[in-house]
């Protein structure tokens, strides 16, 4: 048709190219561990979904992880609510039967236990990133291989572990189609500040439990640090955007603990940070003894449980758990099975606890975990046998910070079955290898206190008398309240020798607590209320008779009365 003849005015609009936004395309399924095969080919792959309402061409886009980036994705127009499988060239033929497949060069090798993978647009902007771990499967069997990780609600791309599970499809996954666990799982809670660590004296990093809005994260006014410091610059760190690097106006001082408070920062669903917005930071030092101690051990877990070890910072300095290693000893008594406690900086502040285990979910089922942020899940712990073994804590230089050669005989003698019962340190400042400084966790505490003060905790206080027994009344029923009587001594000159005998009210010896024990300037012994044969003694008054002597034939005698109490039977 001729426009001049018809009088029509033809107007030509220029073509407007659409610029992709973050989360327009998302990683919604991951096959990181295809072996043993369930029903899908033995190949690693990821699935992308177009979560927008318009078609997007993926030409030039790339997949990457911490090890590098893939080659560019070739020309592909991905329609709304459609999927594409990304894999290596060698896997493309086998995967093509499930849907649209694109192969890329240098496809990243996906780690079985966890990895950080990202999707990057041709212009270099990060569209989506996922930092998964084995815990995301939420299924012990399926995380062993053959099953994919699927996103539950693709409208909630930043949900993390709360929005991912192992596939429920009988083939082991759903490549090229809607996820088997697809459901509504809206995110209505704001991000939480997990921890803060220092890169150097003027640079700190704030870590959140989920990705945040990068512009909000880079707003200096959203941050406040005490101690006379201020924030000079803020940068949200790609590709996951769950951490922010902050530059300070002046240096952190060694030995000081600072508090960082964050406001107004939101997640990708525009939920604002709430009360979980403050964390401590400072400059850590190399772990030493005295300082970090082994504080609690579970080496004989229930059938549905796992070992755990709790550390306690009894010192006055900050220690970075990423510079600590757990270990044991092998059959030739050499240190072995060394495990780094944390791959990322994780500070243990004075008075703080830190628990390591292989399964956080199981720990929370079997015990009260008052501080979940103080628990770190490791792929594996060193072997801690049920009867006896070694728990060792090392520095990054391989020096021993603390070591406990435990024995199941250290448990309270009247516990018939120690399965699932942890051993707790009574006094953090008392010797680690003193069997009398360990006691079974109280029944009233559920037989374990991971992440908080031990049920059997008792800090030795300085005494004026040469011999003192505390408490004066104790009840050895393993309820966590005065379960042991502690005989404390204080001497002007170390090197003396002691014998301690416990008598009942009729003057009969019932327990030889110490025989020819060499004394330091001060120390203690614990009595668990049992007789010489390990039997429970009756309620009543007992005399603790202590004899101290030396090679110069000097002697001292002390008598202390203690009451063994208990619940009245009906």
Secondary structure, DSSP 8 states (H G I E B T S, - for coil): --HHHHT--------------TTSEEEEEEES---S-SSS-S--EEEEEE-SSS-EE-TT-EEEETTEE-----S-EE-TT-EEEEE-HHHHHHHGGGS-EEE-TT-----SSEEEEEEE-TTS-EEEEEEEEGGGG--TTGGGTT--EEES-TT-TT-GGGGEEE--STTS--TTS--TT-------S---EEEEEEEETTEEEEEESS-B-HHHHT-GGGEEE-TT--EEEEEE-TTT--EEEEEESS---TT-EEEEEE-S-BBTT--B--S--EEEEE--B---TTTEEEEEEE-S--TT---EEEEEE-SSS-EEGGGEEEEEE-TTS-EEEEEES-SS--EE-TT-EEEEES-HHHHHHHS--S-GGGEEE-S------SSEEEEEEEETTS-EEEEEEEEGGGS-TT-S--TT--EEES-TTS-TT-GGGEEE--GGGTT--TTS--TT-------SSSEEEE-SEE--SSSSSS-SEEEEEE-SSS--EEEEEEE-TTS-EEEEEEEEEE--SEEEEEE-SB-TTS-B--SEEEEEEEEEE-TT--EEEEEEEEEE------
